[in-house]
């Protein structure tokens, strides 16, 4: 099991009256406050354009809030230096909606990217990455480049990249949007397994209400930039 | 499984275009540098050749000319003084009056060519005074006006060439920076992905710096070698077609030429590297 030095009482992610506005009357997110406890699993849902992606961007440090405070692992990210924020990002695993794979790298190299960035040597991680790609059903596509992969395959590479570092927090934007039900369940089991076995906190944005019903997790709903928390949905 | 590919993709058409731009600018800059250096060297040669040369024009008979030569030879600071023969004088006038010889009735003054040591003080004045004391009708010319004009002209030409080289280098650096910036904007997606996967700014920047440093050095070296080849070819053509090639700048591959050719790729590489760093850092500064 991965070592963690974060207090179990410290929220993994905390939003404190966070707002994002692109101008007067253009509020994308208004006064949002919530926290994700370590080891929790949470769905973020809401209609298109409601502000889900904005909230996720704030969480994975791609956007600064106009107001309020975003804390990760108990630290106000606005107070961190750029180098500290880079280290914080290494504790996050992000599945982008548009995958954001590097086109010149193979599936294996894309999945291993966070490990290379962190300075690991390939001989140390080679087998782990292979196993991971085999687990997501891409054992025979490791040397394929994104241009030759289907949407679902790209998505699985993106998911492999997000979980390869066994992150403390996984943030996924519609991670099952391009895969069939069977693969969606399999990917959710991967998230669930990381959540249970490694105590990884998981935040998943999805439209898929059926997926939410099938998976036991907390649910945050967002509509018109306003956030509301719902109780744990009943799972299977 | 093969070793992991570099984090940056192979060069594409944008970088090929940047290579061409850098190569062309480095060619122009180093060619102008070579020409300016050669012009300076040629100007120095011309000025050296006339410095210390004194011509004495004697009116009268041959005895007066011989006496004037003796006076010149005996003057302090004079290395040699010799009487120029009629055939030598005709050869000197041939470019203007033709080479078929001069009619006997055309009076040609007796000329004495004297060489003074470089540090001889006012030797022309001393010879002039002694000739007048001897009652000889002679004019002493140390070419000071001509050599002064020559020096002024060559200095002005040299400064203009240096200015042009400076301007070319500044333009080259600016264009390299602009082209690098444009090439890098197309790579912004890679910068973002690396940034969001936890890469530090310095790590991302160093990837691009290394890439563009090498691109600049390769393009600069190609441009510098092309400039050398062009200069050599032009001088070869000139030497084939001109008699008085000593008047033209000489390509000698001196230390200065080597320095110009050696510095050009380094400067190009450095400009591209710094520009890459500034552009990447600027892109990163727009990210959280």
Interface residues (C-beta under 8 A of the other chain):
Chain A: X60 X61 X62 X63 X64 X77 X82 X83 X85 X86 X87 X88 X89 X90 X92 X94 X100 X102 X103 X104 X105 X106 X108 X109 X112 X113 X114 X116 X117 X118 X122 X126 X142 X143 X161
Chain B: X1 X3 X4 X5 X7 X8 X9 X10 X189 X190 X192 X193 X194 X195 X196 X197 X198 X199 X200 X201 X203 X284 X287 X288
